[in-house]
Amino acid sequence: MRLVDEFEGGFGWQADEPEFTQRTSHAVRHGDKVWLFDVVDADGLDERVKALGEPAGVVQLLDRHGRDCAAVADRLGVPLHVTPRGSSAPMPTVRVVWVRGWHEVAAFVDQRVLVVGDALGTPRYFRAPGERLGVHPLLRLFPPHSLGELSPERVLCGHGSGVHDAAADAVSEALRTARRRIPRWLLASIRAWRSR
């Protein structure tokens, strides 16, 4: 695995070989337990997670983001939570998108760490020039404003590395400017696709 987003209380990882989509998974300590989000399996994962703390469960934030969540949950002997909300959620979650074919929640761990599946990301194809964090291309016209009600200290994304400073400002700017920056984003994403 290639480690990204290392911080006290968690880490993120991507596949060994860089992917255009930059699929990123995370392990975050919540209390004295560790929760895994949108897991892509990797050699050495179990040991790295257990060094952080006792695994408590795997959370799949997006209904179609199966990745390796079920297999890793089974191997670790912990429950799998698919788009958990309300009393079924092991921690506070926010409904991000809930339409036919796209059910997504975000986890707000300890009111500090926002873990998002697809709605926000940092790869080039998510961002317009100058953006640190971008709204998913299919959500730019109707950005998920529910995320703007939070004030995270850091944002961990299911695609790309996270934002670890002035994260609340980055979320606010991404949501506020998503529509008006569509032309700039479109030109930048065409260049990104051509250069991959």
Z-matrix of the N, CA and C atoms (Angstrom, degrees):
N
C 1 1.454
C 2 1.514 1 109.40
N 3 1.307 2 115.55 1 153.74
C 4 1.461 3 122.22 2 176.08
C 5 1.522 4 106.83 3 -108.91
N 6 1.343 5 116.48 4 115.44
C 7 1.455 6 120.89 5 -174.97
C 8 1.526 7 111.09 6 -77.72
N 9 1.331 8 114.88 7 137.79
C 10 1.461 9 122.91 8 172.97
C 11 1.528 10 106.45 9 -138.09
N 12 1.315 11 116.66 10 169.61
C 13 1.473 12 120.96 11 172.77
C 14 1.526 13 113.65 12 54.64
N 15 1.310 14 119.40 13 38.10
C 16 1.463 15 119.79 14 177.75
C 17 1.522 16 110.12 15 -75.60
N 18 1.328 17 115.96 16 130.13
C 19 1.458 18 121.65 17 178.14
C 20 1.521 19 107.74 18 -155.03
N 21 1.324 20 116.26 19 166.78
C 22 1.456 21 119.18 20 178.41
C 23 1.520 22 108.05 21 -65.56
N 24 1.316 23 115.93 22 118.51
C 25 1.453 24 120.00 23 -179.70
C 26 1.513 25 114.36 24 99.83
N 27 1.335 26 117.79 25 6.36
C 28 1.454 27 116.91 26 176.95
C 29 1.507 28 113.68 27 173.95
N 30 1.323 29 113.92 28 175.15
C 31 1.464 30 121.29 29 176.73
C 32 1.520 31 108.86 30 -161.10
N 33 1.312 32 114.44 31 162.32
C 34 1.460 33 120.78 32 174.81
C 35 1.510 34 108.62 33 -124.90
N 36 1.324 35 115.83 34 161.57
C 37 1.463 36 119.79 35 178.40
C 38 1.516 37 110.53 36 -148.14
N 39 1.317 38 113.65 37 155.64
C 40 1.456 39 122.00 38 175.80
C 41 1.518 40 108.02 39 -127.96
N 42 1.316 41 116.11 40 172.49
C 43 1.459 42 121.06 41 177.88
C 44 1.526 43 109.56 42 -61.35
N 45 1.334 44 116.04 43 155.69
C 46 1.470 45 120.94 44 178.63
C 47 1.517 46 111.46 45 -54.74
N 48 1.328 47 115.83 46 -46.98
C 49 1.460 48 120.41 47 -179.51
C 50 1.533 49 108.85 48 -89.45
N 51 1.325 50 116.89 49 128.58
C 52 1.468 51 118.62 50 179.56
C 53 1.533 52 111.03 51 -57.49
N 54 1.327 53 116.28 52 134.50
C 55 1.461 54 122.77 53 177.80
C 56 1.523 55 108.12 54 -111.13
N 57 1.319 56 116.33 55 149.29
C 58 1.464 57 119.76 56 176.86
C 59 1.525 58 110.44 57 -59.63
N 60 1.336 59 116.69 58 -39.50
C 61 1.462 60 120.36 59 -177.40
C 62 1.530 61 113.06 60 -74.96
N 63 1.324 62 117.46 61 -16.07
C 64 1.466 63 122.84 62 179.34
C 65 1.533 64 111.97 63 50.49
N 66 1.331 65 116.29 64 52.12
C 67 1.468 66 119.76 65 177.46
C 68 1.522 67 109.14 66 -62.23
N 69 1.328 68 115.79 67 125.20
C 70 1.457 69 121.46 68 -176.87
C 71 1.523 70 109.21 69 -123.77
N 72 1.320 71 115.23 70 137.05
C 73 1.459 72 122.93 71 177.12
C 74 1.524 73 108.03 72 -116.97
N 75 1.331 74 116.78 73 160.58
C 76 1.463 75 119.81 74 -176.76
C 77 1.518 76 112.55 75 -139.52
N 78 1.316 77 114.36 76 150.02
C 79 1.463 78 123.47 77 169.01
C 80 1.518 79 106.07 78 -122.21
N 81 1.335 80 116.43 79 125.42
C 82 1.467 81 121.21 80 -176.00
C 83 1.522 82 108.82 81 -132.87
N 84 1.329 83 115.21 82 131.44
C 85 1.464 84 119.74 83 177.26
C 86 1.522 85 108.95 84 -78.48
N 87 1.328 86 115.43 85 131.39
C 88 1.463 87 122.86 86 177.98
C 89 1.518 88 105.29 87 -130.06
N 90 1.325 89 116.94 88 107.42
C 91 1.462 90 119.87 89 -170.97
C 92 1.519 91 108.15 90 70.59
N 93 1.314 92 116.01 91 -128.91
C 94 1.473 93 119.24 92 178.67
C 95 1.529 94 111.74 93 -104.80
N 96 1.320 95 117.11 94 15.07
C 97 1.466 96 121.79 95 -179.12
C 98 1.533 97 110.33 96 -120.19
N 99 1.331 98 115.00 97 163.32
C 100 1.459 99 120.74 98 -179.87
C 101 1.522 100 109.61 99 -116.24
N 102 1.324 101 115.14 100 131.74
C 103 1.460 102 122.07 101 177.72
C 104 1.521 103 109.16 102 -112.05
N 105 1.315 104 115.48 103 138.62
C 106 1.467 105 121.34 104 179.36
C 107 1.518 106 109.05 105 -108.39
N 108 1.334 107 116.33 106 140.84
C 109 1.457 108 121.96 107 -175.10
C 110 1.522 109 110.95 108 -123.32
N 111 1.337 110 115.88 109 130.93
C 112 1.477 111 123.48 110 173.91
C 113 1.529 112 111.29 111 44.09
N 114 1.311 113 114.79 112 61.87
C 115 1.468 114 122.62 113 -167.75
C 116 1.526 115 113.86 114 -76.19
N 117 1.333 116 114.23 115 129.41
C 118 1.462 117 122.97 116 163.67
C 119 1.523 118 104.71 117 -107.48
N 120 1.322 119 117.30 118 122.15
C 121 1.463 120 121.51 119 -175.48
C 122 1.528 121 110.64 120 -67.12
N 123 1.322 122 115.71 121 152.20
C 124 1.465 123 120.58 122 -179.26
C 125 1.522 124 108.88 123 -156.57
N 126 1.319 125 116.19 124 153.54
C 127 1.461 126 121.06 125 175.76
C 128 1.523 127 109.24 126 -61.07
N 129 1.325 128 115.66 127 135.15
C 130 1.460 129 120.89 128 177.43
C 131 1.510 130 114.63 129 81.93
N 132 1.346 131 117.55 130 2.99
C 133 1.460 132 120.41 131 -176.88
C 134 1.524 133 111.99 132 -62.67
N 135 1.323 134 117.71 133 -48.37
C 136 1.464 135 120.59 134 -175.52
C 137 1.526 136 111.36 135 -58.12
N 138 1.327 137 116.55 136 -43.67
C 139 1.457 138 120.46 137 -178.30
C 140 1.531 139 110.57 138 -65.89
N 141 1.323 140 116.01 139 -41.62
C 142 1.478 141 120.07 140 -179.17
C 143 1.517 142 110.73 141 -65.05
N 144 1.338 143 116.93 142 -40.46
C 145 1.462 144 120.83 143 179.31
C 146 1.529 145 109.75 144 -65.82
N 147 1.319 146 117.35 145 -46.42
C 148 1.464 147 120.70 146 -177.54
C 149 1.522 148 112.52 147 -66.62
N 150 1.332 149 117.74 148 -24.85
C 151 1.465 150 120.70 149 174.54
C 152 1.530 151 110.49 150 -68.63
N 153 1.333 152 116.55 151 -25.84
C 154 1.460 153 121.51 152 178.14
C 155 1.520 154 111.54 153 -82.12
N 156 1.334 155 116.91 154 -31.45
C 157 1.464 156 121.58 155 -179.49
C 158 1.520 157 110.71 156 159.23
N 159 1.313 158 116.09 157 -176.76
C 160 1.467 159 120.99 158 -178.65
C 161 1.524 160 110.59 159 -76.36
N 162 1.333 161 117.58 160 126.06
C 163 1.471 162 119.32 161 178.81
C 164 1.530 163 111.15 162 -64.10
N 165 1.327 164 115.98 163 135.45
C 166 1.466 165 120.92 164 -179.33
C 167 1.515 166 112.22 165 -111.29
N 168 1.324 167 118.14 166 -29.73
C 169 1.452 168 120.11 167 -177.97
C 170 1.515 169 111.67 168 175.59
N 171 1.325 170 114.32 169 168.83
C 172 1.456 171 122.74 170 177.51
C 173 1.525 172 107.24 171 -117.12
N 174 1.323 173 116.07 172 133.79
C 175 1.460 174 121.24 173 -178.82
C 176 1.527 175 108.59 174 -117.22
N 177 1.324 176 114.82 175 125.62
C 178 1.465 177 122.17 176 175.22
C 179 1.518 178 106.30 177 -101.83
N 180 1.323 179 117.14 178 108.79
C 181 1.460 180 121.86 179 -172.56
C 182 1.523 181 113.85 180 -77.83
N 183 1.323 182 116.54 181 -23.50
C 184 1.463 183 121.59 182 -177.52
C 185 1.519 184 108.55 183 -123.51
N 186 1.327 185 117.24 184 133.45
C 187 1.462 186 120.01 185 -174.17
C 188 1.521 187 113.23 186 -57.80
N 189 1.330 188 117.64 187 -32.74
C 190 1.464 189 119.29 188 -178.47
C 191 1.529 190 112.56 189 -99.40
N 192 1.323 191 117.70 190 10.90
C 193 1.466 192 123.74 191 -179.44
C 194 1.510 193 109.56 192 -93.90
N 195 1.304 194 119.92 193 46.74
C 196 1.456 195 120.97 194 -174.92
C 197 1.509 196 113.44 195 -55.62
N 198 1.339 197 116.04 196 -40.85
C 199 1.462 198 120.92 197 -178.32
C 200 1.529 199 108.98 198 42.10
N 201 1.343 200 117.48 199 -131.91
C 202 1.468 201 121.24 200 179.07
C 203 1.519 202 111.39 201 -110.51
N 204 1.334 203 116.68 202 23.56
C 205 1.464 204 121.14 203 -174.58
C 206 1.531 205 113.05 204 -56.28
N 207 1.324 206 116.92 205 -50.07
C 208 1.468 207 120.44 206 -175.78
C 209 1.523 208 111.20 207 -64.40
N 210 1.328 209 116.87 208 -44.03
C 211 1.465 210 120.64 209 -178.10
C 212 1.525 211 111.35 210 -64.19
N 213 1.324 212 117.55 211 -42.48
C 214 1.470 213 120.60 212 -179.15
C 215 1.521 214 110.35 213 -70.35
N 216 1.323 215 117.93 214 -40.64
C 217 1.465 216 120.30 215 177.14
C 218 1.522 217 110.46 216 -59.64
N 219 1.337 218 115.62 217 -43.20
C 220 1.463 219 120.28 218 179.42
C 221 1.526 220 110.88 219 -63.54
N 222 1.309 221 116.46 220 -44.79
C 223 1.465 222 120.24 221 -178.38
C 224 1.530 223 111.81 222 -64.98
N 225 1.328 224 117.06 223 -38.31
C 226 1.466 225 120.41 224 179.81
C 227 1.528 226 112.35 225 -82.02
N 228 1.329 227 116.44 226 -10.80
C 229 1.465 228 119.98 227 -179.70
C 230 1.520 229 113.45 228 70.99
N 231 1.354 230 115.55 229 36.50
C 232 1.462 231 120.75 230 -179.19
C 233 1.524 232 109.41 231 -124.39
N 234 1.328 233 117.34 232 159.66
C 235 1.468 234 119.19 233 -179.38
C 236 1.528 235 112.91 234 -71.99
N 237 1.335 236 114.53 235 152.82
C 238 1.459 237 122.46 236 173.63
C 239 1.526 238 107.51 237 -105.66
N 240 1.330 239 116.28 238 127.46
C 241 1.465 240 122.45 239 178.11
C 242 1.524 241 107.83 240 -112.90
N 243 1.335 242 116.91 241 115.38
C 244 1.458 243 121.46 242 -179.25
C 245 1.529 244 108.88 243 -100.83
N 246 1.318 245 116.09 244 119.77
C 247 1.472 246 125.06 245 -177.19
C 248 1.531 247 111.62 246 39.12
N 249 1.345 248 116.60 247 58.14
C 250 1.466 249 119.08 248 -177.24
C 251 1.526 250 112.28 249 -70.40
N 252 1.344 251 114.95 250 141.84
C 253 1.467 252 121.14 251 177.87
C 254 1.513 253 108.70 252 -140.33
N 255 1.319 254 115.21 253 156.23
C 256 1.456 255 120.96 254 174.58
C 257 1.508 256 112.52 255 58.92
N 258 1.329 257 115.57 256 -137.25
C 259 1.471 258 120.33 257 -174.77
C 260 1.530 259 112.30 258 -69.87
N 261 1.329 260 118.48 259 -16.17
C 262 1.466 261 120.07 260 178.77
C 263 1.527 262 112.06 261 -82.92
N 264 1.325 263 117.12 262 -7.87
C 265 1.464 264 120.72 263 -177.49
C 266 1.535 265 110.34 264 -86.41
N 267 1.325 266 117.26 265 136.61
C 268 1.462 267 120.35 266 179.79
C 269 1.526 268 113.26 267 -76.91
N 270 1.331 269 116.85 268 -7.38
C 271 1.465 270 123.07 269 179.32
C 272 1.520 271 106.66 270 -157.42
N 273 1.328 272 119.33 271 169.11
C 274 1.466 273 119.83 272 179.11
C 275 1.527 274 111.94 273 -59.76
N 276 1.326 275 115.68 274 131.37
C 277 1.458 276 120.83 275 175.90
C 278 1.531 277 109.14 276 -127.95
N 279 1.305 278 114.37 277 158.03
C 280 1.459 279 121.96 278 179.27
C 281 1.517 280 107.76 279 -123.16
N 282 1.320 281 116.77 280 132.03
C 283 1.458 282 119.88 281 175.78
C 284 1.526 283 108.35 282 -72.99
N 285 1.325 284 116.24 283 121.52
C 286 1.456 285 121.69 284 -175.38
C 287 1.516 286 110.35 285 -98.25
N 288 1.321 287 116.36 286 -55.21
C 289 1.470 288 122.60 287 177.96
C 290 1.516 289 106.22 288 -137.09
N 291 1.326 290 116.73 289 134.32
C 292 1.461 291 120.00 290 178.29
C 293 1.521 292 108.73 291 -143.67
N 294 1.340 293 115.34 292 74.84
C 295 1.455 294 121.97 293 177.51
C 296 1.522 295 107.58 294 -128.14
N 297 1.314 296 116.21 295 167.14
C 298 1.460 297 119.74 296 179.90
C 299 1.531 298 109.77 297 -57.05
N 300 1.327 299 116.02 298 125.43
C 301 1.452 300 121.57 299 178.55
C 302 1.524 301 114.74 300 88.02
N 303 1.337 302 117.52 301 -4.34
C 304 1.468 303 119.24 302 -179.90
C 305 1.529 304 108.79 303 -150.67
N 306 1.305 305 115.99 304 98.59
C 307 1.458 306 122.52 305 173.77
C 308 1.522 307 107.26 306 -113.89
N 309 1.309 308 116.17 307 117.35
C 310 1.463 309 120.40 308 -177.88
C 311 1.523 310 110.58 309 -139.33
N 312 1.317 311 115.15 310 136.26
C 313 1.458 312 121.92 311 171.61
C 314 1.526 313 108.00 312 -121.65
N 315 1.311 314 115.80 313 161.64
C 316 1.461 315 121.65 314 172.48
C 317 1.522 316 107.21 315 -120.00
N 318 1.323 317 116.39 316 146.04
C 319 1.462 318 120.98 317 177.84
C 320 1.524 319 108.93 318 -98.40
N 321 1.325 320 115.58 319 139.88
C 322 1.466 321 120.87 320 178.17
C 323 1.524 322 106.65 321 -118.35
N 324 1.321 323 115.72 322 88.06
C 325 1.469 324 122.17 323 -171.27
C 326 1.520 325 109.62 324 -78.18
N 327 1.329 326 115.06 325 123.05
C 328 1.470 327 122.52 326 177.76
C 329 1.530 328 112.66 327 53.23
N 330 1.322 329 116.79 328 29.28
C 331 1.463 330 122.36 329 179.33
C 332 1.530 331 112.66 330 55.62
N 333 1.347 332 116.26 331 26.08
C 334 1.463 333 120.46 332 -178.57
C 335 1.520 334 113.14 333 -132.46
N 336 1.338 335 116.41 334 -40.18
C 337 1.463 336 121.54 335 -172.60
C 338 1.524 337 109.18 336 -110.67
N 339 1.323 338 116.21 337 116.45
C 340 1.459 339 121.89 338 178.11
C 341 1.522 340 108.02 339 -95.95
N 342 1.336 341 116.24 340 120.71
C 343 1.463 342 121.47 341 179.37
C 344 1.526 343 107.38 342 -110.80
N 345 1.337 344 115.65 343 118.42
C 346 1.463 345 121.98 344 -174.01
C 347 1.525 346 109.51 345 -119.92
N 348 1.332 347 116.83 346 138.00
C 349 1.461 348 120.95 347 179.96
C 350 1.519 349 113.48 348 -77.73
N 351 1.321 350 117.59 349 -70.58
C 352 1.466 351 122.37 350 -175.09
C 353 1.521 352 114.14 351 -122.50
N 354 1.313 353 119.03 352 -20.79
C 355 1.466 354 121.49 353 -169.67
C 356 1.521 355 113.49 354 -63.22
N 357 1.323 356 117.17 355 -35.10
C 358 1.453 357 122.28 356 178.51
C 359 1.515 358 108.62 357 -127.60
N 360 1.321 359 117.28 358 147.41
C 361 1.458 360 119.66 359 179.11
C 362 1.514 361 111.20 360 -161.74
N 363 1.340 362 114.79 361 172.29
C 364 1.466 363 119.49 362 -178.24
C 365 1.526 364 115.40 363 -120.45
N 366 1.340 365 121.62 364 -1.72
C 367 1.472 366 118.48 365 175.56
C 368 1.531 367 110.83 366 -62.00
N 369 1.313 368 115.97 367 160.86
C 370 1.465 369 120.79 368 -178.53
C 371 1.526 370 112.32 369 -55.58
N 372 1.343 371 117.38 370 -36.46
C 373 1.460 372 118.74 371 -175.74
C 374 1.530 373 113.00 372 -75.57
N 375 1.337 374 118.30 373 -6.78
C 376 1.464 375 122.34 374 173.84
C 377 1.532 376 111.06 375 -90.85
N 378 1.323 377 117.13 376 -30.11
C 379 1.461 378 121.18 377 -164.49
C 380 1.526 379 113.55 378 -105.65
N 381 1.323 380 114.48 379 141.31
C 382 1.468 381 120.68 380 167.02
C 383 1.527 382 106.87 381 -81.40
N 384 1.316 383 118.90 382 158.66
C 385 1.465 384 120.59 383 178.53
C 386 1.532 385 111.06 384 -53.63
N 387 1.325 386 115.09 385 134.01
C 388 1.460 387 120.67 386 179.40
C 389 1.516 388 114.60 387 89.82
N 390 1.329 389 118.56 388 -12.53
C 391 1.468 390 120.64 389 179.48
C 392 1.528 391 110.55 390 -83.17
N 393 1.328 392 116.43 391 137.61
C 394 1.462 393 120.53 392 172.68
C 395 1.523 394 110.30 393 -86.30
N 396 1.319 395 115.89 394 -27.82
C 397 1.458 396 123.17 395 -176.38
C 398 1.514 397 106.95 396 -140.08
N 399 1.328 398 116.66 397 135.58
C 400 1.458 399 119.43 398 -178.45
C 401 1.517 400 112.13 399 -123.82
N 402 1.315 401 115.32 400 155.46
C 403 1.465 402 122.16 401 174.94
C 404 1.523 403 107.67 402 -82.61
N 405 1.322 404 116.80 403 142.86
C 406 1.463 405 121.98 404 178.64
C 407 1.531 406 109.60 405 -49.11
N 408 1.333 407 117.45 406 137.64
C 409 1.468 408 120.30 407 -177.55
C 410 1.527 409 114.48 408 -50.51
N 411 1.327 410 118.14 409 -37.63
C 412 1.468 411 120.14 410 -178.21
C 413 1.532 412 113.09 411 -79.16
N 414 1.339 413 116.70 412 -6.65
C 415 1.462 414 120.40 413 -179.10
C 416 1.530 415 112.88 414 -110.66
N 417 1.331 416 117.32 415 0.05
C 418 1.468 417 119.52 416 -175.21
C 419 1.534 418 112.63 417 -60.41
N 420 1.308 419 118.41 418 -36.23
C 421 1.469 420 119.32 419 178.92
C 422 1.521 421 112.47 420 -69.63
N 423 1.324 422 116.38 421 -33.59
C 424 1.460 423 121.35 422 -178.92
C 425 1.531 424 108.63 423 -131.77
N 426 1.328 425 117.31 424 74.56
C 427 1.467 426 120.29 425 -175.53
C 428 1.525 427 111.88 426 -64.98
N 429 1.331 428 117.17 427 150.72
C 430 1.469 429 121.94 428 -177.50
C 431 1.532 430 111.84 429 -77.54
N 432 1.319 431 115.96 430 88.32
C 433 1.461 432 120.78 431 -174.88
C 434 1.528 433 113.55 432 -67.28
N 435 1.316 434 117.59 433 -13.10
C 436 1.475 435 119.32 434 176.21
C 437 1.524 436 110.81 435 -59.60
N 438 1.339 437 117.44 436 -28.60
C 439 1.460 438 120.48 437 179.12
C 440 1.524 439 112.11 438 -72.28
N 441 1.313 440 117.03 439 -22.05
C 442 1.453 441 121.24 440 179.61
C 443 1.513 442 113.47 441 -74.51
N 444 1.328 443 117.57 442 -10.21
C 445 1.458 444 121.17 443 178.97
C 446 1.527 445 111.99 444 -82.65
N 447 1.335 446 116.93 445 -4.38
C 448 1.457 447 121.76 446 -177.23
C 449 1.527 448 110.02 447 -104.95
N 450 1.320 449 116.29 448 159.46
C 451 1.470 450 121.41 449 177.16
C 452 1.524 451 109.15 450 -128.13
N 453 1.332 452 117.20 451 73.08
C 454 1.466 453 119.57 452 -176.93
C 455 1.527 454 112.42 453 -74.83
N 456 1.326 455 114.67 454 152.12
C 457 1.464 456 120.62 455 173.37
C 458 1.528 457 110.03 456 -83.93
N 459 1.353 458 115.89 457 -25.70
C 460 1.460 459 120.06 458 176.75
C 461 1.518 460 108.26 459 -149.88
N 462 1.337 461 115.41 460 152.55
C 463 1.461 462 121.75 461 178.01
C 464 1.526 463 107.28 462 -121.68
N 465 1.322 464 116.02 463 126.81
C 466 1.462 465 122.35 464 176.31
C 467 1.520 466 107.37 465 -109.08
N 468 1.331 467 115.91 466 126.18
C 469 1.461 468 121.54 467 -172.27
C 470 1.522 469 111.33 468 -108.18
N 471 1.312 470 117.23 469 147.03
C 472 1.457 471 122.51 470 175.48
C 473 1.519 472 112.84 471 -73.20
N 474 1.328 473 116.72 472 -10.93
C 475 1.470 474 122.71 473 175.24
C 476 1.526 475 107.78 474 -137.61
N 477 1.325 476 116.06 475 116.16
C 478 1.459 477 121.42 476 179.65
C 479 1.515 478 112.40 477 93.91
N 480 1.336 479 114.79 478 174.60
C 481 1.455 480 119.16 479 177.22
C 482 1.518 481 109.57 480 -79.62
N 483 1.319 482 114.57 481 163.99
C 484 1.453 483 119.75 482 -175.50
C 485 1.514 484 113.34 483 -84.56
N 486 1.321 485 114.63 484 179.96
C 487 1.464 486 123.03 485 175.97
C 488 1.519 487 105.91 486 -113.51
N 489 1.339 488 116.25 487 120.79
C 490 1.459 489 120.50 488 -171.80
C 491 1.519 490 113.86 489 -115.15
N 492 1.314 491 118.32 490 2.24
C 493 1.461 492 120.30 491 175.02
C 494 1.530 493 108.20 492 -140.21
N 495 1.325 494 114.98 493 141.82
C 496 1.465 495 121.33 494 -177.36
C 497 1.529 496 110.76 495 48.06
N 498 1.341 497 115.82 496 43.75
C 499 1.468 498 121.31 497 -174.87
C 500 1.525 499 112.47 498 -65.69
N 501 1.334 500 117.23 499 -40.38
C 502 1.468 501 119.41 500 -179.66
C 503 1.531 502 110.27 501 -61.55
N 504 1.333 503 116.59 502 -39.14
C 505 1.468 504 120.08 503 178.18
C 506 1.527 505 111.14 504 -65.71
N 507 1.335 506 116.50 505 -39.10
C 508 1.467 507 120.41 506 179.64
C 509 1.524 508 110.83 507 -64.22
N 510 1.338 509 117.16 508 -41.20
C 511 1.468 510 120.92 509 178.16
C 512 1.524 511 109.93 510 -63.74
N 513 1.327 512 115.79 511 -48.07
C 514 1.466 513 120.86 512 -178.93
C 515 1.526 514 111.25 513 -58.78
N 516 1.327 515 116.88 514 -45.46
C 517 1.464 516 120.32 515 -179.50
C 518 1.529 517 111.27 516 -65.51
N 519 1.325 518 117.18 517 -42.69
C 520 1.469 519 120.64 518 -179.37
C 521 1.528 520 110.83 519 -59.91
N 522 1.323 521 117.14 520 -43.62
C 523 1.465 522 120.75 521 -178.79
C 524 1.526 523 111.60 522 -71.62
N 525 1.326 524 115.76 523 -41.76
C 526 1.472 525 121.23 524 -176.17
C 527 1.529 526 112.27 525 -67.07
N 528 1.335 527 117.16 526 -34.18
C 529 1.474 528 120.41 527 -173.02
C 530 1.527 529 113.37 528 -107.01
N 531 1.331 530 117.49 529 4.36
C 532 1.469 531 120.51 530 -174.43
C 533 1.526 532 112.42 531 -54.84
N 534 1.311 533 117.84 532 -48.30
C 535 1.476 534 120.73 533 -177.41
C 536 1.514 535 112.56 534 -68.57
N 537 1.322 536 116.34 535 -50.41
C 538 1.464 537 118.36 536 -172.46
C 539 1.521 538 112.83 537 -69.22
N 540 1.326 539 117.05 538 -19.15
C 541 1.462 540 119.55 539 179.37
C 542 1.533 541 112.98 540 -94.77
N 543 1.322 542 117.11 541 9.50
C 544 1.465 543 119.68 542 -179.72
C 545 1.535 544 112.06 543 -56.20
N 546 1.333 545 120.50 544 -46.56
C 547 1.474 546 118.37 545 -179.85
C 548 1.530 547 112.69 546 -59.01
N 549 1.339 548 117.59 547 -44.44
C 550 1.473 549 120.66 548 178.86
C 551 1.521 550 111.01 549 -65.82
N 552 1.347 551 115.82 550 -40.54
C 553 1.464 552 119.79 551 178.64
C 554 1.532 553 110.16 552 -62.35
N 555 1.329 554 117.19 553 -43.19
C 556 1.457 555 121.11 554 -177.36
C 557 1.527 556 111.40 555 -60.99
N 558 1.303 557 117.31 556 -45.93
C 559 1.468 558 120.31 557 178.46
C 560 1.529 559 110.97 558 -62.38
N 561 1.330 560 116.50 559 -43.42
C 562 1.468 561 120.38 560 -179.50
C 563 1.523 562 111.19 561 -65.80
N 564 1.331 563 117.80 562 -38.79
C 565 1.467 564 119.59 563 -177.89
C 566 1.528 565 111.44 564 -71.90
N 567 1.331 566 117.57 565 -32.80
C 568 1.473 567 119.83 566 174.96
C 569 1.523 568 109.50 567 -62.88
N 570 1.329 569 116.48 568 -43.02
C 571 1.471 570 119.61 569 177.29
C 572 1.528 571 111.04 570 -63.35
N 573 1.341 572 116.94 571 -39.53
C 574 1.466 573 120.51 572 179.72
C 575 1.520 574 111.33 573 -63.81
N 576 1.338 575 117.15 574 -43.29
C 577 1.464 576 120.19 575 179.54
C 578 1.523 577 111.13 576 -64.54
N 579 1.334 578 116.43 577 -39.26
C 580 1.473 579 119.28 578 -178.88
C 581 1.521 580 112.25 579 -68.44
N 582 1.324 581 117.26 580 -30.42
C 583 1.479 582 120.12 581 -175.99
C 584 1.519 583 113.71 582 -91.78
N 585 1.319 584 118.29 583 1.84
C 586 1.474 585 118.54 584 -177.18
C 587 1.503 586 112.58 585 -75.54
